[in-house]
Amino acid sequence: MWRNALDILKRVPLQLDPQDFDVLVDQALARVPQELLAMVDNAVLLIEDDAPEDEPDLLGLYVGIPLTERDSHYAGVLPDRIYVFRNPTLAFCDTYEQAVDEVGVTVAHEIAHHFGISDERLHAWGWG
């Protein structure tokens, strides 16, 4: 009987209200070295409930022009956007502790894209 109950619980997504998820993102940002955050230019971090329909399992997304691709013509553009997606992250994680770790990795991963670091390089460094 207990085994069936545990199997059911494993299939239930982790529950965390939006305000508590926002705190996880704030904590992840606080772990990024201030020297690095000071170099972020013209970017905003946004928390959305769901990822784009065409990629519903994304945990985060960077949309913009990386610092390494900006030149003297870079002016008057909207800020880059760094997204963290709450529902896919919670569906991916089984525990609160795992969510804390995954949000930290996602925030660092998407900030790295702002600095022009590719997925391939991040994966080679162990940053999923």
Buried (B, 14 or more C-beta within 10 A) or exposed (E): EEEEEEEEEEEEEBEBEEEEBBBBBEEBBEEBEEEEEEEBEBBEBEBBEEBEEEEEEBBBBBBBBBBEEBEEEEEEEEEBBBBBBBBBBBBBBBEBEBBBBBBBBBBBBBBBBBBEBEEEEBEEEEBE
